[in-house]
Amino acid sequence: MHGARAVRSVARLDLIVKLEAGRRRALTADERLRGRRATRRVLGESVPVLVLGRGSNRAALVEAACLDLRLRQDGVDAVAVLERRQQRAIGRGAAKARRVAAEAKSVAAEAAPT
């Protein structure tokens, strides 16, 4: 960190990422998708905190956390968008499975000896 930004007297704090060390603990399904979130007061301001456990690529996780924060600030809930996409895909998959089963049943009925 060199240059004017390294010695400036004012900076904005948008997110605190706490990196936990030690053994991995079991995550709930919600924690696995949304992360462990909290808030912390810093100089009278509320700042979001995201706790990340051990992982193989913490840099990518921190980058994703920053992107998620930016999306949240813009009013986009990335988790909700992902859940809706998954539900649509599951619905399309179930509908396709029903069509295939119906076609297989009709083909089997046509092929059956009379």
N, C-alpha and C positions, 0 to 999 in steps of 0.2 A: 504494500500500500504506500504509494509515493504520490507526490504532487499536492495540489491544493486541497483535494478531497480528504487527504489523510490528516490534515490539521484544522479542518473547519470546526467552528464552535457549535454549529447547529446541525442536527441530522434527525430525520424522521424514523421512528421505529414502528414497523408495520406488523412484524411477526417475530415471535420467539420460538425457536425450534430447540427442544431439549433432547439431547441424544443420551439415551440410557445405556449404561454398560452392564455387564453381568449376564446371567442366564436369561434365556428367552422365557417369557411367561405366556401362558395360553391366552389368546385374544378371543373376545366375543366376536360374533359375526358382524355386529355393528362397528366394533373397533377395527376390524380387519378392513372394512370398506371405508369408513369415515375417519379413522384414526382416533387417538385419545386427545381430546381437545379440552382446553380450559381457558381462562383469562387471568391476567395478572396486572396489578396496578403498578405502573412505573411513572414516577413523578406526577401522580394524580390522574394519569390517563390509563384507560383500560386497553390492554394489548393482548391479542389472541396468542395462546401457547399451544403448540402441537408437540406431543411427546412421541419420539420415534425410538423403537427398541433396536436391538441388534439386527443388522441386515447386511446383505452382501454388497449392496450398492447404495450407501447412504447419500451420496452426492445426487443421484437420480431421485431419491425420495425427497430430499430437501428442495430440489428444483420443482418437482411435482407439487409439493406443499406451497411453494411460492406462486405457482401458476394457479392452483386452486384458490388461494387467497385473492389473487387478482380477479378471478372469475366471480367469487363471492362478492367482492366489492362492486362488481358490475351487475350484480343481481342474478347471477347464474349459479344454480346448485348442480355441480357436475355429477354428484352422486345420484340425484333424482333423475337427471337426464339419462345416465347409464342404466338405472333401474327401469325406466320407461322403455328404452331400447331393448333391454333383455326381455321384458314382458312381451313386447311386440314380436321379437324373434321366437320366443317360446310359443306364442299363439300361432304364428305362421308354421312353425314346425309341427305343432299338434294337428293343425288343419291339414297339412300335407300328409302326415301319417294316417289320418282318417281317410283321405282320398286314396292313398296307396292301398290301404287295407280293403276299402270298398272295391277297388279295381281288381285286386287279387281274388277277392271273394267271387266277383262276377266271372272272372276268367276261370276259376275253379268250377263254378257252377256250369259254365258252358262246356268245359272239358269232361265233366262227369258223364259216365255212361247212362243212357236213358233206357 
